Amino acid sequence: MLFMAVFTYDPQDRDQVIERRMKNPRSPKGVEIQGEWFDVSGHRVFCLFEADDAAHVAATFYDWSDLGVAELIPVVDTEFAIKLLKRTSRK
C-alpha cells in the first residue's frame, strides 16, 4: 500500500534531520521509498513510500520520533480512487 508521510520538525533540529537522512540514504527494511521532498519554506519532509507491513512502517517512523512528528496518510492514485468511488457510491 502507498503512504504519504508528512514529517514536521522544529527549526532548531534541521541540521540533525539532514545529517540523519544523509547517514541513511536507503529505504528502511520493508519500506520502499517512491519519492521524497523537503519543504524549502518550512520544516517538513514529504515522503511517498510503499509498504505491506504496518510493523515496518511503525518501526521506520519510531526511529525519527525524537526529532519530529510524522503524519501518515494512506493514498491511492486518482484513477484508482475514481473507479473505487464509482463502484461504492449510491446512484
C-alpha positions as CSV (number, residue, x, y, z in Angstrom):
1,M,0.0,0.0,0.0
2,L,1.1,3.6,-0.7
3,F,1.5,6.1,2.1
4,M,2.4,9.8,2.1
5,A,4.3,10.8,5.2
6,V,4.5,14.4,6.2
7,F,7.3,14.7,8.8
8,T,7.4,18.0,10.7
9,Y,10.4,19.0,12.8
10,D,11.4,22.0,14.9
11,P,13.6,24.6,13.1
12,Q,16.5,24.0,15.6
13,D,16.5,20.3,14.6
14,R,17.1,21.0,10.9
15,D,20.8,20.0,10.9
16,Q,20.1,16.8,12.8
17,V,17.3,15.8,10.4
18,I,19.6,16.4,7.4
19,E,22.5,14.6,9.0
20,R,20.4,11.6,9.9
21,R,18.9,11.3,6.5
22,M,22.4,11.5,4.8
23,K,23.6,8.7,7.0
24,N,20.6,6.5,5.9
25,P,20.2,7.0,2.2
26,R,18.5,3.7,1.5
27,S,14.9,2.7,2.2
28,P,14.4,1.1,5.6
29,K,13.6,-2.6,5.8
30,G,10.2,-3.4,4.4
31,V,9.6,0.1,3.1
32,E,10.2,1.2,-0.5
33,I,10.6,5.0,-0.9
34,Q,9.0,6.2,-4.1
35,G,9.9,9.9,-3.7
36,E,11.0,12.3,-1.1
37,W,10.8,16.1,-0.9
38,F,12.0,18.8,1.5
39,D,9.8,21.8,2.1
40,V,12.2,24.6,1.5
41,S,9.8,27.2,3.0
42,G,9.2,25.3,6.2
43,H,10.3,22.5,8.4
44,R,8.7,19.5,6.7
45,V,9.7,16.5,4.7
46,F,7.2,14.7,2.4
47,C,7.9,11.0,1.6
48,L,5.9,8.8,-0.7
49,F,6.5,5.2,0.1
50,E,5.1,1.7,-0.3
51,A,4.9,-0.9,2.5
52,D,2.8,-4.0,3.0
53,D,3.5,-4.4,6.7
54,A,2.3,-2.0,9.4
55,A,5.2,-3.1,11.7
56,H,7.8,-1.9,9.2
57,V,6.0,1.5,8.8
58,A,5.8,1.9,12.6
59,A,9.5,1.0,13.1
60,T,10.6,3.4,10.4
61,F,8.9,6.4,11.9
62,Y,9.6,5.4,15.5
63,D,13.3,5.9,14.7
64,W,12.5,9.6,13.9
65,S,10.2,10.3,16.7
66,D,12.9,12.1,18.7
67,L,13.2,14.8,16.0
68,G,9.6,15.4,15.0
69,V,6.2,14.1,14.2
70,A,5.1,12.0,11.2
71,E,1.6,12.2,9.8
72,L,1.0,9.0,7.8
73,I,-1.7,9.2,5.1
74,P,-2.7,6.1,3.0
75,V,-3.0,7.2,-0.6
76,V,-4.0,5.7,-3.9
77,D,-3.7,7.2,-7.4
78,T,-6.6,9.3,-8.6
79,E,-7.7,6.9,-11.4
80,F,-8.0,4.0,-8.9
81,A,-9.8,6.3,-6.4
82,I,-12.4,7.4,-9.1
83,K,-13.1,3.7,-10.0
84,L,-13.4,2.8,-6.4
85,L,-15.8,5.7,-5.7
86,K,-17.9,4.9,-8.7
87,R,-18.3,1.3,-7.5
88,T,-19.1,2.2,-3.9
89,S,-21.3,5.3,-4.5
90,R,-25.0,5.2,-4.4
91,K,-26.9,6.0,-7.5
